[in-house]
């Protein structure tokens, strides 16, 4: 079984261009905590769930505008691929590589 815990260097394709971030995943059973840190600040993971190699979570964005992001991703080896749903702004692709 692949562990999903770790630190990932990610890129999210946003309307403002590619946003780089560092995403941390700390697993505790079928739940996880962590954060996503980038140039616009750090967002804490809330409601993080683990189902095998699939992650689902939410993050409360403050900048450039307050919004709850709904996220999901799949980990395959050291690769993370997923998407971020940002309300009226639609769905943005997210990808990353485990670095730790």
C-alpha positions in Angstrom: 0.0 0.0 0.0 1.3 3.4 -0.9 1.5 6.0 1.8 0.2 9.4 0.9 2.0 11.2 3.8 4.8 13.6 2.9 5.6 17.0 1.5 4.8 17.8 -2.2 6.0 20.6 -4.4 2.9 21.5 -6.3 1.6 23.7 -9.1 -2.0 24.8 -9.4 -3.3 26.1 -12.8 -5.2 29.2 -11.7 -6.9 32.1 -13.6 -3.9 34.2 -12.2 -1.4 31.9 -13.7 0.5 28.9 -12.3 0.7 29.1 -8.5 3.5 27.1 -6.9 3.1 25.8 -3.4 4.3 23.3 -0.8 1.6 20.9 0.3 2.1 18.9 3.5 0.1 15.7 4.3 0.2 14.3 7.9 -1.9 11.1 8.0 -3.7 9.8 11.1 -5.7 6.7 10.1 -8.3 7.7 7.5 -7.9 11.4 8.2 -5.1 13.9 7.5 -4.0 17.4 8.4 -1.5 19.7 6.8 -1.1 22.9 4.9 -0.6 24.4 1.5 2.0 27.3 1.5 2.7 29.6 -1.4 3.4 33.2 -2.3 -0.1 34.3 -1.2 0.3 32.7 2.3 -0.5 29.4 4.0 -3.9 27.6 4.0 -4.5 24.9 6.6 -6.2 21.7 5.5 -9.6 21.1 7.0 -11.8 18.0 6.8 -9.0 16.0 5.3 -9.9 12.4 4.4 -7.7 9.5 3.1 -9.2 6.6 1.1 -6.3 4.4 0.0 -4.3 6.7 -2.3 -7.0 9.3 -2.7 -7.2 12.5 -0.6 -10.1 14.9 -0.2 -9.9 18.1 1.8 -10.9 21.8 2.1 -8.9 24.9 2.6 -10.1 28.4 3.5 -8.5 30.9 1.2 -8.1 34.5 2.4 -6.2 36.1 -0.5 -7.1 37.5 -3.0 -10.6 36.9 -1.7 -12.2 34.8 1.0 -13.4 31.4 -0.4 -13.5 27.8 0.7 -11.6 25.6 -1.8 -12.7 22.0 -2.2 -9.8 19.7 -3.2 -9.1 16.1 -4.2 -6.0 14.4 -5.3 -4.6 10.9 -6.0 -1.1 9.9 -5.1 0.7 7.5 -7.4 4.2 6.8 -6.1 5.7 10.2 -5.7 3.3 12.0 -8.0 0.2 13.8 -6.9 -2.5 14.8 -9.4 -5.8 16.4 -8.5 -8.1 19.4 -8.7 -9.2 22.4 -6.7 -12.8 23.6 -7.0 -13.0 27.4 -6.4 -16.6 28.3 -6.5 -17.6 30.5 -9.4 -14.0 30.3 -10.7 -14.4 26.7 -11.6 -12.1 23.8 -11.3 -8.3 24.1 -11.5 -5.8 21.3 -12.1 -3.2 20.6 -9.3 -0.1 18.5 -9.7 2.9 17.8 -7.6 5.9 15.7 -6.7 6.8 14.3 -3.3 10.0 15.8 -2.0 10.1 14.4 1.5 
